[in-house]
Amino acid sequence: MAAKSYQTARTPSHYLLKIENVSKLIAACVDETNESGMYESAFFEAGGYNWSLVIYPNGDARKRTQGFLSLYLKIDIAGSTRASPAELNVEADVQFFVFDQIRRRYTVYYEEGGWPGFKRFNSVEPMWGIDKVMDNTMLQQEQNGYTVKNACIIGVEIIISSAYKAETLKMVDIEKDRFLKWNIPNYLKTGDEVIDSSVKNVEGWEWKMELYPKGKGNIGHLGTQGSFASLYLTLVNAGLLRNNQKVYADFELQILNKQAPHNDVKKQVKRWFSAQERTFGVDRMIETGKLCQWIDGFVMHDGALNLQAEIKLVSVVQSGLNN
């Protein structure tokens, strides 16, 4: 990246590195046996994070910047205690300092068109810098002041703009295996207040159906308790949701009529599930009387009742920003 500069007598706030015998370091990085061609400093702390200064004294061959001093700042992703690697996102203004030992001032380099140049550091892009700070001739000629007695001093200053967690929300159409099918044998003989289906995993979330043969909840004040069966879908592992996270589901609850499929009872529901609200559905799904007579076609002659939930769309939340 192209660099612009200004001069200051102020020492950088966060890190200084003195390089002695600059010419030999450049020669070592030109050596073909040194594949990296760079030096990475020890970690230093700034803004609650660990960083390192990465120096390519003779440029980065992969970027075709040979013959130039290249400077980069790198965040320590693995060592962060403030967020997981996937969640870590830090925005910082970065400026590199090269000390003019003759005039006793620093030349400060920043990205052209980007000052103050806030850059994002994360697991995808943990390093940012300037490809061509200055050419090696300017760096090494003693009259320029940057290298005196074959030694130079390089520094970096970091201003943290924000450090935030990130996530990616995806709305996923369920194309295959979208039905949670449920057969209740001997339905007419059950006296349970609520009957639970088995659990089905859809996109990492576990779902089950709940049937209340005589209704559930606060529908009694409407005079419907016992007159209607209630049917719901429950997010079983809602306890995994962190903080205020929610999971969206677009689903259809169905009570199947084996004698006349066109008489299936179907109700569409669209809701955001959370750790606090993990069950949604239909209070008045079907009149209880229709589930008690074979002639209506819902309960088979063997006493079985068939239901299903068709899960059409769910949300999936992943840590970090997906590219």
KASUL-V628372 format. One record per residue. N is the residue number from 1. RES is the residue in three letters. SS is DSSP state (a for helix, b for strand, c for the rest). Layout:
# KASUL-V628372
{{N/RES/SS} {N/RES/SS}}
This chain:
# KASUL-V628372
{{1/MET/c} {2/ALA/c} {3/ALA/b} {4/LYS/b} {5/SER/b} {6/TYR/b} {7/GLN/b} {8/THR/b} {9/ALA/c} {10/ARG/c} {11/THR/c} {12/PRO/c} {13/SER/c} {14/HIS/c} {15/TYR/b} {16/LEU/b} {17/LEU/b} {18/LYS/b} {19/ILE/b} {20/GLU/b} {21/ASN/c} {22/VAL/a} {23/SER/a} {24/LYS/a} {25/LEU/a} {26/ILE/a} {27/ALA/a} {28/ALA/a} {29/CYS/a} {30/VAL/a} {31/ASP/c} {32/GLU/c} {33/THR/c} {34/ASN/c} {35/GLU/c} {36/SER/c} {37/GLY/c} {38/MET/c} {39/TYR/b} {40/GLU/b} {41/SER/c} {42/ALA/c} {43/PHE/c} {44/PHE/b} {45/GLU/b} {46/ALA/b} {47/GLY/c} {48/GLY/c} {49/TYR/b} {50/ASN/b} {51/TRP/b} {52/SER/b} {53/LEU/b} {54/VAL/b} {55/ILE/b} {56/TYR/b} {57/PRO/c} {58/ASN/c} {59/GLY/c} {60/ASP/c} {61/ALA/a} {62/ARG/a} {63/LYS/a} {64/ARG/c} {65/THR/c} {66/GLN/c} {67/GLY/c} {68/PHE/b} {69/LEU/b} {70/SER/b} {71/LEU/b} {72/TYR/b} {73/LEU/b} {74/LYS/b} {75/ILE/b} {76/ASP/c} {77/ILE/c} {78/ALA/c} {79/GLY/c} {80/SER/c} {81/THR/c} {82/ARG/c} {83/ALA/c} {84/SER/c} {85/PRO/c} {86/ALA/c} {87/GLU/c} {88/LEU/c} {89/ASN/b} {90/VAL/b} {91/GLU/b} {92/ALA/b} {93/ASP/b} {94/VAL/b} {95/GLN/b} {96/PHE/b} {97/PHE/b} {98/VAL/b} {99/PHE/b} {100/ASP/b} {101/GLN/c} {102/ILE/c} {103/ARG/c} {104/ARG/c} {105/ARG/b} {106/TYR/b} {107/THR/b} {108/VAL/b} {109/TYR/b} {110/TYR/b} {111/GLU/b} {112/GLU/c} {113/GLY/c} {114/GLY/c} {115/TRP/c} {116/PRO/c} {117/GLY/c} {118/PHE/b} {119/LYS/b} {120/ARG/b} {121/PHE/b} {122/ASN/b} {123/SER/c} {124/VAL/c} {125/GLU/c} {126/PRO/c} {127/MET/b} {128/TRP/b} {129/GLY/b} {130/ILE/b} {131/ASP/b} {132/LYS/b} {133/VAL/b} {134/MET/b} {135/ASP/b} {136/ASN/a} {137/THR/a} {138/MET/a} {139/LEU/a} {140/GLN/a} {141/GLN/c} {142/GLU/a} {143/GLN/a} {144/ASN/a} {145/GLY/c} {146/TYR/c} {147/THR/c} {148/VAL/b} {149/LYS/c} {150/ASN/c} {151/ALA/b} {152/CYS/b} {153/ILE/b} {154/ILE/b} {155/GLY/b} {156/VAL/b} {157/GLU/b} {158/ILE/b} {159/ILE/b} {160/ILE/b} {161/SER/b} {162/SER/b} {163/ALA/b} {164/TYR/b} {165/LYS/c} {166/ALA/c} {167/GLU/b} {168/THR/b} {169/LEU/b} {170/LYS/b} {171/MET/b} {172/VAL/b} {173/ASP/b} {174/ILE/c} {175/GLU/c} {176/LYS/c} {177/ASP/c} {178/ARG/c} {179/PHE/b} {180/LEU/b} {181/LYS/b} {182/TRP/b} {183/ASN/b} {184/ILE/b} {185/PRO/c} {186/ASN/c} {187/TYR/a} {188/LEU/a} {189/LYS/a} {190/THR/c} {191/GLY/c} {192/ASP/c} {193/GLU/c} {194/VAL/c} {195/ILE/b} {196/ASP/b} {197/SER/c} {198/SER/c} {199/VAL/c} {200/LYS/b} {201/ASN/b} {202/VAL/b} {203/GLU/c} {204/GLY/c} {205/TRP/b} {206/GLU/b} {207/TRP/b} {208/LYS/b} {209/MET/b} {210/GLU/b} {211/LEU/b} {212/TYR/b} {213/PRO/c} {214/LYS/c} {215/GLY/c} {216/LYS/c} {217/GLY/a} {218/ASN/a} {219/ILE/a} {220/GLY/a} {221/HIS/a} {222/LEU/a} {223/GLY/c} {224/THR/c} {225/GLN/b} {226/GLY/c} {227/SER/c} {228/PHE/b} {229/ALA/b} {230/SER/b} {231/LEU/b} {232/TYR/b} {233/LEU/b} {234/THR/b} {235/LEU/b} {236/VAL/c} {237/ASN/c} {238/ALA/a} {239/GLY/a} {240/LEU/a} {241/LEU/c} {242/ARG/c} {243/ASN/c} {244/ASN/c} {245/GLN/c} {246/LYS/c} {247/VAL/b} {248/TYR/b} {249/ALA/b} {250/ASP/b} {251/PHE/b} {252/GLU/b} {253/LEU/b} {254/GLN/b} {255/ILE/b} {256/LEU/c} {257/ASN/c} {258/LYS/c} {259/GLN/c} {260/ALA/c} {261/PRO/a} {262/HIS/a} {263/ASN/a} {264/ASP/c} {265/VAL/b} {266/LYS/b} {267/LYS/b} {268/GLN/b} {269/VAL/b} {270/LYS/b} {271/ARG/b} {272/TRP/b} {273/PHE/b} {274/SER/c} {275/ALA/c} {276/GLN/c} {277/GLU/c} {278/ARG/c} {279/THR/b} {280/PHE/b} {281/GLY/b} {282/VAL/b} {283/ASP/b} {284/ARG/b} {285/MET/b} {286/ILE/b} {287/GLU/b} {288/THR/a} {289/GLY/a} {290/LYS/a} {291/LEU/a} {292/CYS/c} {293/GLN/c} {294/TRP/a} {295/ILE/a} {296/ASP/a} {297/GLY/c} {298/PHE/c} {299/VAL/b} {300/MET/c} {301/HIS/c} {302/ASP/c} {303/GLY/c} {304/ALA/c} {305/LEU/b} {306/ASN/b} {307/LEU/b} {308/GLN/b} {309/ALA/b} {310/GLU/b} {311/ILE/b} {312/LYS/b} {313/LEU/b} {314/VAL/b} {315/SER/b} {316/VAL/b} {317/VAL/b} {318/GLN/b} {319/SER/b} {320/GLY/c} {321/LEU/c} {322/ASN/c} {323/ASN/c}}
